[in-house]
Amino acid sequence: MSKVIYNFQIGQYSVLKLDEIPEKKYSKFRINGKEFEPVPIYDMPQCIAIASTEDFFGKIVEFI
C-alpha cells in the first residue's frame, strides 16, 4: 500500500504521486474501498493515473 503525497487533475483524470510504488504485479487500485482501473501514464515517476476528479491527497492506495 502507498500513500498519496500529491495529486492534480487533468480533465477527467486524477494523477496521484505516491510515496512508493510496489514492484508486484497489479491490475487495479483500491482507494477508500472503491476500485479503479489504471490509466496509462509515462515519464512521471512514482505516479499513477485514474479516471476520477476526486481529491485523493493523503489517502492510501492498495494495489490489487
N, CA, C and O of each residue as an XYZ file, in Angstrom:
256
protein
N       0.842     -1.184      0.000
C       0.000      0.000      0.000
C       0.883      1.242      0.000
O       1.985      1.239      0.547
N       0.384      2.285     -0.614
C       1.132      3.533     -0.743
C       0.242      4.703     -0.366
O      -0.984      4.608     -0.403
N       0.872      5.797     -0.005
C       0.141      6.999      0.392
C       0.274      8.061     -0.698
O       1.350      8.244     -1.268
N      -0.828      8.760     -0.982
C      -0.820      9.843     -1.966
C      -0.207     11.079     -1.309
O      -0.716     11.584     -0.309
N       0.902     11.557     -1.893
C       1.574     12.728     -1.328
C       1.318     13.999     -2.140
O       1.652     15.101     -1.706
N       0.721     13.833     -3.323
C       0.361     14.983     -4.165
C      -0.612     14.481     -5.216
O      -0.482     13.349     -5.683
N      -1.570     15.289     -5.593
C      -2.468     14.910     -6.685
C      -2.954     16.143     -7.432
O      -3.053     17.234     -6.871
N      -3.255     15.943     -8.714
C      -3.809     17.012     -9.530
C      -4.683     16.408    -10.616
O      -4.586     15.221    -10.927
N      -5.548     17.255    -11.193
C      -6.488     16.799    -12.202
C      -6.046     17.279    -13.589
O      -5.534     18.385    -13.759
N      -6.267     16.403    -14.566
C      -6.125     16.748    -15.977
C      -7.427     16.286    -16.625
O      -7.602     15.101    -16.910
N      -8.319     17.212    -16.852
C      -9.622     16.850    -17.407
C     -10.364     15.910    -16.484
O     -10.616     16.236    -15.324
N     -10.719     14.732    -17.003
C     -11.476     13.752    -16.217
C     -10.584     12.792    -15.443
O     -11.080     11.814    -14.883
N      -9.286     13.048    -15.398
C      -8.339     12.133    -14.752
C      -7.665     12.770    -13.542
O      -7.420     13.976    -13.507
N      -7.374     11.931    -12.552
C      -6.556     12.332    -11.410
C      -5.205     11.679    -11.547
O      -5.107     10.477    -11.796
N      -4.153     12.473    -11.382
C      -2.793     11.960    -11.345
C      -2.361     11.993     -9.890
O      -2.410     13.038     -9.240
N      -1.938     10.843     -9.383
C      -1.582     10.711     -7.973
C      -0.103     10.407     -7.842
O       0.377      9.409     -8.381
N       0.632     11.262     -7.125
C       2.034     10.993     -6.819
C       2.060     10.245     -5.495
O       1.479     10.694     -4.507
N       2.734      9.105     -5.480
C       2.751      8.236     -4.310
C       4.105      8.247     -3.627
O       5.124      8.558     -4.245
N       4.108      7.902     -2.336
C       5.374      7.811     -1.613
C       6.203      6.627     -2.083
O       7.429      6.645     -1.976
N       5.536      5.586     -2.609
C       6.224      4.434     -3.178
C       5.260      3.651     -4.062
O       4.044      3.689     -3.873
N       5.827      2.947     -5.021
C       5.034      2.065     -5.876
C       5.623      0.664     -5.744
O       6.801      0.457     -6.037
N       4.819     -0.293     -5.306
C       5.342     -1.649     -5.138
C       5.726     -2.267     -6.481
O       5.192     -1.894     -7.526
N       6.643     -3.201     -6.437
C       7.107     -3.849     -7.655
C       6.282     -5.070     -8.022
O       6.566     -5.719     -9.029
N       5.266     -5.401     -7.230
C       4.422     -6.553     -7.548
C       3.466     -6.200     -8.691
O       3.198     -5.027     -8.950
N       2.961     -7.228     -9.364
C       2.010     -7.012    -10.450
C       0.661     -6.613     -9.872
O       0.277     -7.066     -8.794
N      -0.045     -5.769    -10.593
C      -1.372     -5.330    -10.177
C      -2.203     -5.029    -11.420
O      -1.660     -4.764    -12.492
N      -3.513     -5.074    -11.268
C      -4.395     -4.756    -12.389
C      -5.399     -3.660    -12.042
O      -6.070     -3.127    -12.926
N      -5.501     -3.324    -10.752
C      -6.415     -2.277    -10.295
C      -5.829     -1.606     -9.060
O      -4.880     -2.090     -8.444
N      -6.436     -0.469     -8.725
C      -6.113      0.234     -7.489
C      -7.383      0.281     -6.649
O      -8.486      0.354     -7.191
N      -7.231      0.238     -5.332
C      -8.363      0.424     -4.426
C      -8.038      1.615     -3.526
O      -7.003      1.653     -2.861
N      -8.954      2.584     -3.526
C      -8.802      3.775     -2.698
C     -10.136      3.993     -1.993
O     -11.170      4.115     -2.650
N     -10.123      4.042     -0.673
C     -11.354      4.211      0.124
C     -12.413      3.179     -0.232
O     -13.602      3.495     -0.261
N     -11.990      1.942     -0.503
C     -12.929      0.870     -0.802
C     -13.450      0.852     -2.230
O     -14.207     -0.046     -2.598
N     -13.057      1.825     -3.038
C     -13.506      1.897     -4.427
C     -12.367      1.472     -5.356
O     -11.221      1.884     -5.173
N     -12.691      0.642     -6.354
C     -11.669      0.142     -7.273
C     -11.613      0.993     -8.534
O     -12.635      1.449     -9.048
N     -10.381      1.196     -9.021
C     -10.128      1.996    -10.214
C      -9.219      1.232    -11.159
O      -8.304      0.530    -10.728
N      -9.481      1.375    -12.459
C      -8.612      0.811    -13.493
C      -7.449      1.782    -13.713
O      -7.654      2.996    -13.710
N      -6.237      1.264    -13.904
C      -5.114      2.159    -14.209
C      -5.275      2.812    -15.584
O      -5.762      2.185    -16.525
N      -4.868      4.056    -15.686
C      -4.806      4.782    -16.954
C      -3.324      4.883    -17.303
O      -2.529      5.283    -16.453
N      -2.930      4.532    -18.529
C      -1.507      4.611    -18.898
C      -0.955      6.024    -18.699
O      -1.598      7.017    -19.041
N       0.246      6.082    -18.140
C       0.918      7.352    -17.868
C       2.413      7.131    -18.054
O       2.944      6.090    -17.667
N       3.090      8.107    -18.646
C       4.513      7.963    -18.957
C       5.303      9.148    -18.430
O       4.773     10.251    -18.297
N       6.573      8.913    -18.131
C       7.516      9.958    -17.719
C       7.078     10.730    -16.486
O       7.343     11.927    -16.370
N       6.407     10.047    -15.563
C       6.013     10.665    -14.307
C       6.347      9.685    -13.184
O       5.497      8.891    -12.782
N       7.577      9.736    -12.676
C       7.993      8.786    -11.642
C       7.104      8.831    -10.401
O       6.652      9.893     -9.973
N       6.870      7.657     -9.841
C       6.085      7.498     -8.617
C       4.642      7.957     -8.771
O       3.991      8.267     -7.774
N       4.121      8.009    -10.005
C       2.762      8.481    -10.236
C       1.895      7.405    -10.876
O       2.374      6.543    -11.612
N       0.599      7.486    -10.570
C      -0.410      6.672    -11.237
C      -1.519      7.621    -11.687
O      -1.615      8.748    -11.201
N      -2.353      7.159    -12.614
C      -3.487      7.958    -13.069
C      -4.731      7.095    -13.068
O      -4.683      5.901    -13.365
N      -5.857      7.729    -12.725
C      -7.146      7.043    -12.709
C      -8.209      7.984    -13.271
O      -8.028      9.201    -13.282
N      -9.307      7.416    -13.734
C     -10.432      8.213    -14.217
C     -11.269      8.651    -13.024
O     -12.120      7.903    -12.543
N     -11.024      9.861    -12.552
C     -11.748     10.421    -11.410
C     -11.378     11.892    -11.277
O     -10.295     12.305    -11.693
N     -12.263     12.670    -10.704
C     -11.958     14.075    -10.431
C     -11.938     14.338     -8.922
O     -11.950     15.491     -8.489
N     -11.910     13.281     -8.137
C     -11.867     13.424     -6.675
C     -10.472     13.851     -6.208
O      -9.490     13.694     -6.934
N     -10.398     14.382     -5.011
C      -9.132     14.727     -4.371
C      -8.718     13.550     -3.491
O      -9.456     13.176     -2.580
N      -7.557     12.967     -3.748
C      -7.105     11.799     -3.008
C      -5.899     12.088     -2.111
O      -5.271     11.153     -1.615
N      -5.567     13.351     -1.896
C      -4.408     13.695     -1.081
C      -4.503     13.041      0.296
O      -5.519     13.149      0.982
N      -3.418     12.359      0.688
C      -3.348     11.714      1.993
C      -4.002     10.347      2.071
O      -3.906      9.680      3.102
N      -4.659      9.918      1.016
C      -5.339      8.616      1.006
C      -4.343      7.487      0.770
O      -3.241      7.711      0.270
N      -4.741      6.277      1.134
C      -3.933      5.074      0.941
C      -4.414      4.368     -0.325
O      -5.613      4.175     -0.527
N      -3.462      3.989     -1.166
C      -3.743      3.265     -2.411
C      -3.293      1.828     -2.230
O      -2.140      1.560     -1.894
N      -4.217      0.912     -2.456
C      -3.917     -0.517     -2.404
C      -3.820     -1.026     -3.842
O      -4.711     -0.777     -4.655
N      -2.745     -1.731     -4.150
C      -2.534     -2.294     -5.474
C      -3.093     -3.724     -5.490
O      -2.632     -4.581     -4.736
N      -4.092     -3.978     -6.357
C      -4.728     -5.307     -6.374
C      -4.692     -5.902     -7.778
O      -5.178     -7.013     -7.989
